[in-house]
Amino acid sequence: MTPLAFPGTPAQRHGTALWCLVGVLLVLPSLLAAGQAGAARVLDWQPTLWSSEPWRWWSAAWVHLSRLHLLANLAGALLVVALGVAARVPPRAALAWSLAWPLTHLGLLLQPALTSYGGLSGVLHAGLAVVAVALLRRAVRAERRLGAAIAAVLTLKLLGEAAWRGPLSYPDGWDIAVAPLAHASGAVAGALLAWALLRQPRMRRSSDVVE
């Protein structure tokens, strides 16, 4: 049996492997925490405990409040990981996503009325933003257009959620309340970190002769 191998250059394969690793670190503990009595109280985000219990900067992503919440976030995680793999993100993109993870939850301090939070969605929005920026940094026009399309859809979604209206919203079809600021915080953290870490001269590959 041959070992699992990703396409692309060594750097691209390294980036893809690291990107998938971040995805595993998000998904696997979420599955392990599901159904565990008392897990939410120990792991979720609570603004009053941000300094005394800093593990919540990461562990909040693993808390899910219903089966639907978990399944939706698992599907979203698969999508974000697949987008990163398809985009052949570099290692620095995976680093940006991993750093955006705790910053997503720290951003919730801007809304103290949000007394608790759990779920993958904020960090998944960070991952989408990282992919968008990574594509926007490419030399190939088609890739930049795809990055711009992802960024535009993400921006429109955040504007529609209007995090400034309050800490929670209640979308139709959901059995839990949604915290729009988590999505906005994740997207901003992911975009800024990706832009900072991926800032380098765009090199045209010899195979990129047509844009």
Kinemage of the C-alpha trace (Angstrom):
@kinemage 1
@onewidth
@group {chain A} dominant
@subgroup {mainchain}
@vectorlist {calphas} color= white
{ca met a 1} P 0.000 0.000 0.000
{ca thr a 2} L 1.440 3.360 -1.004
{ca pro a 3} L 1.430 6.202 1.568
{ca leu a 4} L -1.030 9.055 1.220
{ca ala a 5} L 0.477 11.765 -0.991
{ca phe a 6} L -0.849 15.169 -2.003
{ca pro a 7} L -0.266 16.646 -5.470
{ca gly a 8} L 1.952 19.657 -6.149
{ca thr a 9} L 5.406 20.817 -5.174
{ca pro a 10} L 7.009 19.772 -1.856
{ca ala a 11} L 6.036 23.133 -0.319
{ca gln a 12} L 2.451 22.717 -1.519
{ca arg a 13} L 2.299 19.173 -0.150
{ca his a 14} L 3.667 20.413 3.171
{ca gly a 15} L 1.081 23.195 3.275
{ca thr a 16} L -1.734 20.811 2.404
{ca ala a 17} L -0.680 18.358 5.117
{ca leu a 18} L -0.530 21.133 7.733
{ca trp a 19} L -3.901 22.487 6.588
{ca cys a 20} L -5.452 19.049 7.033
{ca leu a 21} L -3.820 18.746 10.448
{ca val a 22} L -5.521 21.948 11.619
{ca gly a 23} L -8.797 20.519 10.350
{ca val a 24} L -8.251 17.296 12.302
{ca leu a 25} L -7.437 19.254 15.471
{ca leu a 26} L -10.729 21.087 15.073
{ca val a 27} L -12.922 18.127 14.186
{ca leu a 28} L -11.639 15.206 16.256
{ca pro a 29} L -11.962 16.851 19.705
{ca ser a 30} L -15.411 18.115 18.662
{ca leu a 31} L -16.466 14.516 18.096
{ca leu a 32} L -14.894 13.373 21.361
{ca ala a 33} L -16.602 16.152 23.329
{ca ala a 34} L -20.026 15.454 21.815
{ca gly a 35} L -22.364 13.970 24.356
{ca gln a 36} L -19.935 14.356 27.242
{ca ala a 37} L -21.841 15.650 30.249
{ca gly a 38} L -20.365 18.862 31.582
{ca ala a 39} L -17.984 19.378 28.651
{ca ala a 40} L -19.550 22.697 27.707
{ca arg a 41} L -19.056 24.170 31.174
{ca val a 42} L -15.342 23.355 31.062
{ca leu a 43} L -14.608 24.145 27.421
{ca asp a 44} L -16.921 26.874 26.132
{ca trp a 45} L -16.040 30.547 25.755
{ca gln a 46} L -16.925 32.728 28.718
{ca pro a 47} L -15.692 36.332 28.697
{ca thr a 48} L -15.246 36.441 32.473
{ca leu a 49} L -12.784 33.520 32.319
{ca trp a 50} L -10.675 34.562 29.341
{ca ser a 51} L -7.564 35.291 31.432
{ca ser a 52} L -7.927 32.761 34.255
{ca glu a 53} L -8.788 29.808 31.954
{ca pro a 54} L -6.992 30.567 28.671
{ca trp a 55} L -7.505 27.070 27.237
{ca arg a 56} L -10.997 28.242 26.344
{ca trp a 57} L -9.424 30.371 23.570
{ca trp a 58} L -9.068 27.048 21.723
{ca ser a 59} L -11.516 24.657 23.366
{ca ala a 60} L -14.580 26.803 22.640
{ca ala a 61} L -14.442 25.525 19.074
{ca trp a 62} L -15.068 21.957 20.263
{ca val a 63} L -18.334 22.687 22.082
{ca his a 64} L -21.604 22.043 20.253
{ca leu a 65} L -25.032 22.668 21.671
{ca ser a 66} L -27.085 20.261 19.575
{ca arg a 67} L -26.709 17.430 17.083
{ca leu a 68} L -27.684 19.747 14.230
{ca his a 69} L -25.067 22.260 15.357
{ca leu a 70} L -22.363 19.578 15.340
{ca leu a 71} L -23.347 18.077 11.984
{ca ala a 72} L -23.517 21.467 10.284
{ca asn a 73} L -20.099 22.434 11.595
{ca leu a 74} L -18.566 19.102 10.607
{ca ala a 75} L -19.858 19.606 7.078
{ca gly a 76} L -18.456 23.142 7.098
{ca ala a 77} L -15.090 21.854 8.321
{ca leu a 78} L -14.919 19.334 5.482
{ca leu a 79} L -15.681 22.121 3.006
{ca val a 80} L -12.988 24.441 4.365
{ca val a 81} L -10.389 21.670 4.442
{ca ala a 82} L -11.299 20.620 0.902
{ca leu a 83} L -11.018 24.218 -0.337
{ca gly a 84} L -7.571 24.538 1.215
{ca val a 85} L -6.431 21.277 -0.352
{ca ala a 86} L -7.806 22.237 -3.768
{ca ala a 87} L -6.135 25.654 -3.511
{ca arg a 88} L -2.794 24.032 -2.591
{ca val a 89} L -2.323 26.478 0.259
{ca pro a 90} L 1.260 27.058 1.448
{ca pro a 91} L 2.431 26.220 4.987
{ca arg a 92} L 2.041 29.851 6.070
{ca ala a 93} L -1.663 29.668 5.265
{ca ala a 94} L -2.049 26.770 7.686
{ca leu a 95} L -0.110 28.806 10.253
{ca ala a 96} L -2.451 31.759 9.700
{ca trp a 97} L -5.492 29.535 10.234
{ca ser a 98} L -4.064 28.026 13.421
{ca leu a 99} L -3.212 31.470 14.843
{ca ala a 100} L -6.669 32.786 13.933
{ca trp a 101} L -8.242 30.004 16.017
{ca pro a 102} L -7.702 31.565 19.477
{ca leu a 103} L -7.933 35.133 18.138
{ca thr a 104} L -11.428 34.359 16.830
{ca his a 105} L -12.616 33.748 20.380
{ca leu a 106} L -10.658 36.597 21.927
{ca gly a 107} L -12.508 38.880 19.516
{ca leu a 108} L -15.711 37.974 21.326
{ca leu a 109} L -14.564 40.232 24.162
{ca leu a 110} L -15.906 43.065 22.010
{ca gln a 111} L -19.386 41.842 22.913
{ca pro a 112} L -19.449 41.180 26.685
{ca ala a 113} L -23.175 40.482 26.527
{ca leu a 114} L -22.297 37.202 24.816
{ca thr a 115} L -21.849 35.295 28.070
{ca ser a 116} L -21.009 31.936 26.483
{ca tyr a 117} L -20.141 30.576 23.060
{ca gly a 118} L -19.212 27.267 21.494
{ca gly a 119} L -18.777 25.871 18.016
{ca leu a 120} L -16.501 25.575 15.025
{ca ser a 121} L -18.179 28.193 12.852
{ca gly a 122} L -16.049 31.173 13.881
{ca val a 123} L -12.791 29.352 13.172
{ca leu a 124} L -14.228 27.975 9.921
{ca his a 125} L -14.918 31.526 8.761
{ca ala a 126} L -11.265 32.245 9.555
{ca gly a 127} L -10.246 29.334 7.338
{ca leu a 128} L -12.381 30.596 4.466
{ca ala a 129} L -10.796 34.023 4.768
{ca val a 130} L -7.307 32.487 4.713
{ca val a 131} L -8.093 30.541 1.539
{ca ala a 132} L -9.491 33.678 -0.098
{ca val a 133} L -6.375 35.713 0.700
{ca ala a 134} L -4.062 32.885 -0.396
{ca leu a 135} L -5.792 32.793 -3.783
{ca leu a 136} L -5.756 36.576 -4.091
{ca arg a 137} L -1.954 36.461 -3.706
{ca arg a 138} L -1.541 34.140 -6.699
{ca ala a 139} L -0.046 35.145 -10.026
{ca val a 140} L -2.691 33.322 -12.064
{ca arg a 141} L -5.700 35.506 -12.794
{ca ala a 142} L -8.225 32.662 -12.567
{ca glu a 143} L -7.058 31.880 -9.034
{ca arg a 144} L -7.270 35.533 -8.032
{ca arg a 145} L -10.809 35.680 -9.374
{ca leu a 146} L -11.782 32.634 -7.329
{ca gly a 147} L -10.251 34.237 -4.245
{ca ala a 148} L -12.181 37.436 -4.917
{ca ala a 149} L -15.409 35.450 -5.311
{ca ile a 150} L -14.889 33.667 -1.979
{ca ala a 151} L -14.070 36.980 -0.280
{ca ala a 152} L -17.169 38.632 -1.770
{ca val a 153} L -19.527 35.842 -0.676
{ca leu a 154} L -17.991 35.847 2.803
{ca thr a 155} L -18.324 39.626 3.089
{ca leu a 156} L -21.957 39.596 1.980
{ca lys a 157} L -22.729 36.844 4.485
{ca leu a 158} L -21.171 38.813 7.340
{ca leu a 159} L -22.989 41.994 6.371
{ca gly a 160} L -26.265 40.090 6.248
{ca glu a 161} L -25.664 38.674 9.725
{ca ala a 162} L -25.093 42.203 11.099
{ca ala a 163} L -23.100 41.352 14.214
{ca trp a 164} L -23.533 44.943 15.465
{ca arg a 165} L -27.258 44.361 16.105
{ca gly a 166} L -26.693 42.178 19.158
{ca pro a 167} L -24.934 39.126 20.534
{ca leu a 168} L -27.361 36.518 19.202
{ca ser a 169} L -29.582 35.842 16.213
{ca tyr a 170} L -32.155 33.110 15.694
{ca pro a 171} L -32.098 31.882 12.073
{ca asp a 172} L -34.987 29.823 10.786
{ca gly a 173} L -34.326 26.097 10.850
{ca trp a 174} L -31.781 26.209 13.663
{ca asp a 175} L -32.412 24.759 17.111
{ca ile a 176} L -29.808 27.034 18.724
{ca ala a 177} L -29.006 30.728 18.713
{ca val a 178} L -26.153 31.939 16.500
{ca ala a 179} L -23.437 34.420 17.507
{ca pro a 180} L -22.739 36.529 14.389
{ca leu a 181} L -19.716 38.223 15.980
{ca ala a 182} L -17.902 34.873 16.062
{ca his a 183} L -18.162 34.663 12.277
{ca ala a 184} L -16.996 38.241 11.805
{ca ser a 185} L -14.181 37.876 14.341
{ca gly a 186} L -12.945 34.705 12.641
{ca ala a 187} L -13.072 36.173 9.155
{ca val a 188} L -11.201 39.323 10.178
{ca ala a 189} L -8.558 37.396 12.140
{ca gly a 190} L -8.027 34.938 9.298
{ca ala a 191} L -7.812 37.617 6.622
{ca leu a 192} L -5.388 39.844 8.535
{ca leu a 193} L -3.097 36.992 9.542
{ca ala a 194} L -3.079 35.518 6.050
{ca trp a 195} L -2.338 38.892 4.489
{ca ala a 196} L 0.531 39.451 6.934
{ca leu a 197} L 2.047 35.977 6.654
{ca leu a 198} L 1.612 35.544 2.896
{ca arg a 199} L 3.036 38.939 1.924
{ca gln a 200} L 5.870 38.105 -0.412
{ca pro a 201} L 6.686 38.716 -4.094
{ca arg a 202} L 4.373 36.722 -6.310
{ca met a 203} L 6.569 34.493 -8.462
{ca arg a 204} L 5.297 33.427 -11.854
{ca arg a 205} L 5.917 29.767 -12.514
{ca ser a 206} L 7.220 28.838 -15.930
{ca ser a 207} L 4.047 26.815 -16.506
{ca asp a 208} L 1.831 29.834 -15.879
{ca val a 209} L 2.048 31.208 -19.394
{ca val a 210} L -1.633 31.979 -19.846
{ca glu a 211} L -3.786 33.987 -17.476
